[in-house]
Amino acid sequence: NDTRIVLLVRDPAWAFAYWEIAGSTLEELGVDEEDLDLVLRVTGSADPQFNGAQQFDIPVQPHDRNWYINLPKPETYYWIDLIFRGDEGEHRLAESNTILVPPGGLSDAYQDSVSASDHVIAYSGLDKLQVTSFGDPVPQRILGLMDEHF
């Protein structure tokens, strides 16, 4: 029964946020939960001192309690403010922890040892399904696979 927001790194492109709003906070605001006008204000900065920070807002519904957030830049510090927008302006209800998003992409050692098709497989996530290089490209292969399944 706290008013708080937590931010977690999922991968270099996505984060996950979850939050809760205490009943006492709603009483202080003088608003019912279904009347909440909420936004998640995402702030990011490549500088650990947060110089040159950039922001964007994500409107959320009153019944939402979590959200996946697409992060525009890897190797960036991010945090989120849970903002209530009311008749008297904006009120920050909670501020999340700060996360540092890891770099995206494949390591140089890995990139040197694989073919171009393996790069595509790795970026698509198919490498986790233990799919390896298809060898020489065959344009008809996609059609053949589609014919088998349809």
Phi, psi and omega in degrees: 000047176247158170261113183202164175220140181235139181240131181233141175282130174265310177198182184298346181249347187223147172231163178235131177239142171223151184209165172216154179235121182290149176301324180296327177293319178297320178297318178298322179283340182069040183221148174279154183302319182290347179262006181292135172248101188246147169224150168263118179262107182269126179240134180226145178209134176283343182269126180297343176271003176065026173286142178070028181295145177239149184231155167211152183254144174237110177292137177231157180276156181302327182275352177292143178229357177202163184201138168272135186237124175283126183261124186291333186222130171286172180053045181226146174275135179227149168210166184230139170254134172270113189247132171259128177254115181236187181297331183264014179109198182265144176230126175281118180275324182199153175239135182280174167293164177261136177242153171247119182281131181290162177295150178260161177105180182266150178294155180300319180299319180290319183296327181289339188257004184232160180277172179299321180293326177295326176299315180298317179299315181296316180294329182280345181094356180293339180297334178287345177266009180062038174266128181252189183304143179271002182079214180294138180294136178234106185303328181287348185303318181297315180297319178297318178294322180293321180297325181293329186261350185236000000 
